[in-house]
């Protein structure tokens, strides 16, 4: 079993600290990296890939710094960046086989993996299509396919469901759920539902720091007792938004049903709600400001 470890990783861009003294260990399994846009997730993934060097700290695989492993580390790696490069005039087949050759996958193995990836990502039947004619969701699935071509032992996915429709998102989550038994999978996203059912552990990133590293049930348990629901009038709702972190709001009759975070009962008719992972994520990122 591989062990990918970061030790005191720090990266700064002028006045902004994108990664701030980050330490964690990943072993086989599916991990979610949650955080709002700009939290530093992409910077962290680029450091884990070896594309970007940290200002301080190091990344090791089984105790060996990845910078010293060179091509040996890259051979174990599958990476889907937010904006992955492709050749618009290449067909799906040409592109995947070309990427397989760059990843040094033997020809016979490349053909087998190519067909397997078409089936896995729902691109079977599209192999003769030029990439420029694919939909945004299909291009994203092509990116997932290329990341898996070399059967990587470390799979890093940056916002992999961007551009996917609801059906494709479900397909993707089902794919990811099957991959973690014999490899490290780290999925970076700002969408909680992407990792709710797939991730065994969730790292939450805020302003360059990892503020939580727990199993989903432990995150939910931490939010228990702090989530409330009540129905109020629209004018009262405007006041409520200024006082509490709002998890959800929907119309109910002539009023609004609000779901908020609060340490104490926010309104006389409010009742405690059973938290879900979205509530837990908001609680983890906002609990320093919860009333």
C-alpha positions as CSV (number, residue, x, y, z in Angstrom):
1,X,0.0,0.0,0.0
2,X,1.4,3.4,-1.0
3,X,1.7,6.3,1.4
4,X,1.6,9.8,-0.1
5,X,2.6,12.4,2.5
6,X,2.9,16.2,2.6
7,X,5.0,17.7,5.3
8,X,4.6,21.5,6.1
9,X,3.9,22.4,2.5
10,X,3.8,26.1,1.9
11,X,3.4,28.1,-1.3
12,X,3.1,31.9,-1.6
13,X,2.2,34.1,-4.6
14,X,3.2,37.7,-3.8
15,X,0.9,38.7,-1.0
16,X,-1.3,35.5,-1.1
17,X,-0.5,32.2,0.7
18,X,-2.1,29.5,-1.5
19,X,-0.8,26.6,0.7
20,X,-0.1,27.3,4.3
21,X,1.9,24.7,6.3
22,X,-0.1,21.7,5.0
23,X,0.6,18.3,6.5
24,X,-1.4,15.1,5.8
25,X,-1.0,11.5,4.7
26,X,-3.0,9.6,2.0
27,X,-3.2,5.9,1.7
28,X,-5.3,3.7,-0.7
29,X,-8.9,5.1,-0.8
30,X,-11.0,7.9,-2.2
31,X,-10.4,11.3,-0.6
32,X,-12.4,14.5,-1.2
33,X,-10.7,17.9,-1.1
34,X,-13.4,20.5,-0.5
35,X,-13.0,24.2,-0.6
36,X,-14.4,27.3,-2.2
37,X,-12.9,28.7,-5.4
38,X,-9.6,30.3,-4.5
39,X,-9.0,28.2,-1.4
40,X,-5.7,26.8,-2.8
41,X,-6.9,23.4,-4.0
42,X,-5.4,23.7,-7.5
43,X,-2.1,24.9,-6.1
44,X,-2.0,21.9,-3.7
45,X,-2.8,19.4,-6.5
46,X,-0.1,20.9,-8.8
47,X,2.4,20.4,-5.9
48,X,1.3,16.8,-5.4
49,X,1.8,16.2,-9.1
50,X,5.3,17.6,-9.0
51,X,4.4,20.3,-11.5
52,X,4.9,23.1,-8.9
53,X,7.6,23.2,-6.3
54,X,6.6,24.4,-2.8
55,X,8.5,27.2,-1.2
56,X,8.8,25.1,2.0
57,X,8.1,21.5,2.9
58,X,8.1,18.4,0.8
59,X,5.9,15.7,-0.7
60,X,7.0,12.1,-0.2
61,X,5.9,8.7,-1.6
62,X,6.8,5.9,0.8
63,X,9.3,8.2,2.4
64,X,11.0,9.3,-0.8
65,X,10.7,12.9,-2.0
66,X,8.8,12.9,-5.3
67,X,11.2,15.4,-6.8
68,X,13.9,12.8,-6.5
69,X,11.7,10.1,-8.1
70,X,11.3,11.9,-11.4
71,X,9.8,9.7,-14.2
72,X,9.3,6.9,-11.7
73,X,6.7,9.1,-9.8
74,X,5.1,10.3,-13.0
75,X,4.5,6.8,-14.2
76,X,2.4,6.2,-11.1
77,X,0.4,9.3,-11.6
78,X,-2.9,10.1,-13.3
79,X,-3.9,13.8,-13.3
80,X,-6.9,15.7,-14.6
81,X,-6.3,19.5,-14.3
82,X,-9.1,22.0,-14.3
83,X,-8.3,22.9,-17.9
84,X,-6.6,20.0,-19.6
85,X,-4.9,20.4,-22.9
86,X,-6.2,18.6,-26.0
87,X,-5.9,18.8,-29.8
88,X,-9.2,19.8,-31.3
89,X,-8.6,18.2,-34.7
90,X,-7.6,14.8,-33.1
91,X,-10.2,12.1,-33.0
92,X,-11.0,10.6,-29.6
93,X,-9.1,7.4,-30.6
94,X,-6.1,9.3,-31.8
95,X,-5.9,11.5,-28.8
96,X,-6.2,8.7,-26.2
97,X,-3.6,6.5,-28.0
98,X,-1.3,9.4,-28.4
99,X,-1.6,10.2,-24.6
100,X,-1.0,6.5,-23.9
101,X,2.3,6.6,-25.9
102,X,3.4,9.7,-23.9
103,X,2.7,7.8,-20.7
104,X,4.9,4.9,-22.1
105,X,2.0,2.4,-22.1
106,X,3.0,-0.5,-24.4
107,X,1.0,-0.6,-27.6
108,X,-1.1,-3.8,-26.9
109,X,-1.8,-2.6,-23.4
110,X,-2.7,0.9,-24.7
111,X,-5.3,-0.6,-27.1
112,X,-6.9,-2.6,-24.3
113,X,-6.9,0.4,-21.9
114,X,-8.3,2.6,-24.6
115,X,-11.3,0.4,-25.2
116,X,-11.8,-0.1,-21.5
117,X,-11.8,3.7,-20.9
118,X,-14.3,4.3,-23.7
119,X,-16.7,1.9,-22.0
120,X,-16.0,3.3,-18.5
121,X,-16.5,6.9,-19.4
122,X,-19.4,6.4,-21.8
123,X,-17.5,7.4,-24.9
124,X,-17.9,4.1,-26.8
125,X,-19.2,5.0,-30.3
126,X,-17.5,8.4,-30.2
127,X,-14.0,7.2,-31.0
128,X,-14.0,8.7,-34.6
129,X,-15.4,12.0,-33.5
130,X,-13.0,15.0,-33.6
131,X,-12.6,16.5,-30.1
132,X,-13.7,19.9,-31.4
133,X,-17.2,18.4,-32.1
134,X,-17.6,17.0,-28.6
135,X,-19.8,18.6,-26.0
136,X,-18.2,20.1,-22.9
137,X,-19.3,17.2,-20.8
138,X,-17.9,14.7,-23.2
139,X,-14.6,16.5,-23.3
140,X,-14.5,16.3,-19.5
141,X,-15.1,12.6,-19.7
142,X,-12.3,12.4,-22.2
143,X,-10.1,14.1,-19.6
144,X,-11.1,11.5,-17.0
145,X,-10.3,8.7,-19.5
146,X,-6.8,10.1,-20.2
147,X,-6.0,10.3,-16.5
148,X,-6.8,6.6,-16.1
149,X,-4.9,5.3,-19.2
150,X,-1.8,4.2,-17.4
151,X,-3.7,2.5,-14.6
152,X,-2.3,5.1,-12.1
153,X,-1.7,4.2,-8.5
154,X,-2.2,7.9,-7.6
155,X,-5.2,9.7,-9.3
156,X,-5.5,13.4,-8.8
157,X,-8.7,15.1,-10.2
158,X,-9.2,18.8,-10.1
159,X,-12.9,19.8,-10.5
160,X,-13.6,16.7,-12.6
161,X,-17.4,17.2,-12.8
162,X,-17.2,20.7,-14.3
163,X,-19.4,20.9,-17.3
164,X,-21.1,17.5,-16.6
165,X,-24.9,17.3,-16.6
166,X,-26.7,15.6,-13.6
167,X,-26.7,12.2,-15.3
168,X,-23.0,12.4,-16.1
169,X,-22.2,13.5,-12.6
170,X,-23.9,10.4,-11.2
171,X,-22.0,8.2,-13.8
172,X,-18.7,9.9,-12.7
173,X,-19.4,9.3,-8.9
174,X,-20.1,5.7,-9.7
175,X,-16.8,5.4,-11.5
176,X,-14.8,7.0,-8.7
177,X,-16.4,4.8,-6.0
178,X,-14.9,1.7,-7.7
179,X,-11.3,3.0,-8.0
180,X,-10.1,3.5,-4.4
181,X,-9.5,-0.1,-3.3
182,X,-6.0,-0.3,-4.9
183,X,-5.0,3.3,-5.4
184,X,-5.0,6.8,-3.9
185,X,-7.7,9.0,-5.4
186,X,-7.9,12.6,-4.4
187,X,-10.9,14.5,-5.9
188,X,-10.8,18.3,-5.6
189,X,-14.1,20.2,-5.8
190,X,-16.2,23.0,-4.4
191,X,-19.4,20.8,-4.8
192,X,-20.1,18.7,-1.7
193,X,-22.3,16.2,-3.6
194,X,-19.4,15.2,-5.7
195,X,-17.7,13.5,-2.7
196,X,-20.7,12.8,-0.4
197,X,-21.1,9.2,-1.3
198,X,-17.6,8.4,-2.8
199,X,-15.1,9.7,-0.3
200,X,-13.9,7.8,2.7
201,X,-12.3,10.9,4.1
202,X,-12.7,14.6,3.4
203,X,-10.1,17.3,3.7
204,X,-11.6,20.8,3.9
205,X,-9.4,23.7,2.7
206,X,-9.9,27.3,3.6
207,X,-7.6,30.2,2.7
208,X,-4.7,27.9,2.0
209,X,-5.1,25.8,5.2
210,X,-6.4,22.3,5.7
211,X,-8.9,22.9,8.5
212,X,-10.5,19.5,8.6
213,X,-9.4,16.0,7.7
214,X,-12.1,13.6,8.8
215,X,-14.5,10.9,7.7
216,X,-17.9,12.3,6.5
217,X,-19.8,10.9,9.5
218,X,-17.4,12.6,11.9
219,X,-17.9,16.0,10.1
220,X,-21.7,15.5,10.2
221,X,-21.5,14.6,13.9
222,X,-19.6,17.8,14.6
223,X,-22.4,19.8,13.1
224,X,-25.1,18.0,15.1
225,X,-27.1,20.4,17.3
226,X,-26.1,23.4,15.3
227,X,-28.5,23.2,12.3
228,X,-32.0,24.7,12.7
229,X,-35.1,25.0,10.5
230,X,-38.0,27.4,10.7
231,X,-40.6,29.2,8.5
232,X,-40.6,33.0,8.5
233,X,-41.8,35.9,6.3
234,X,-39.7,37.3,3.5
235,X,-38.8,40.5,5.4
236,X,-37.7,38.5,8.4
237,X,-35.6,36.3,6.1
238,X,-33.6,39.3,5.0
239,X,-32.7,40.0,8.6
240,X,-31.9,36.3,9.2
241,X,-29.4,36.3,6.3
242,X,-27.4,39.0,8.0
243,X,-27.4,37.1,11.4
244,X,-26.8,33.5,10.5
245,X,-25.1,31.3,8.0
246,X,-27.9,30.0,5.7
247,X,-27.7,26.4,4.6
248,X,-30.8,26.4,2.5
249,X,-34.0,28.3,1.8
250,X,-37.2,27.4,0.0
251,X,-40.7,28.8,-0.4
252,X,-43.3,27.3,1.8
253,X,-46.8,28.8,1.5
254,X,-46.6,32.5,1.9
255,X,-43.3,32.3,3.8
256,X,-39.8,30.9,3.5
257,X,-38.4,27.7,5.2
258,X,-34.9,28.5,6.2
259,X,-32.1,26.2,7.3
260,X,-29.4,27.9,9.3
261,X,-26.4,27.4,11.5
262,X,-26.6,28.6,15.1
263,X,-25.3,27.6,18.5
264,X,-28.6,28.3,20.0
265,X,-32.3,28.4,19.0
266,X,-32.5,31.3,16.5
267,X,-36.3,31.7,16.6
268,X,-39.1,30.6,19.0
269,X,-40.6,28.2,16.5
270,X,-37.2,26.8,15.2
271,X,-36.5,23.1,15.5
272,X,-33.2,21.3,15.3
273,X,-32.5,19.6,11.9
274,X,-30.5,16.5,11.2
275,X,-27.3,17.7,9.5
276,X,-26.1,16.4,6.1
277,X,-22.7,16.8,4.6
278,X,-23.4,20.2,3.1
279,X,-24.4,21.5,6.5
280,X,-21.3,20.0,8.0
281,X,-19.1,21.6,5.3
282,X,-20.6,25.0,6.0
283,X,-20.2,24.4,9.8
284,X,-16.6,23.5,9.4
285,X,-15.8,26.6,7.2
286,X,-18.0,29.1,9.1
287,X,-18.2,27.8,12.7
288,X,-15.8,30.5,13.9
289,X,-18.5,33.0,12.9
290,X,-21.6,31.0,14.0
291,X,-23.7,32.9,16.5
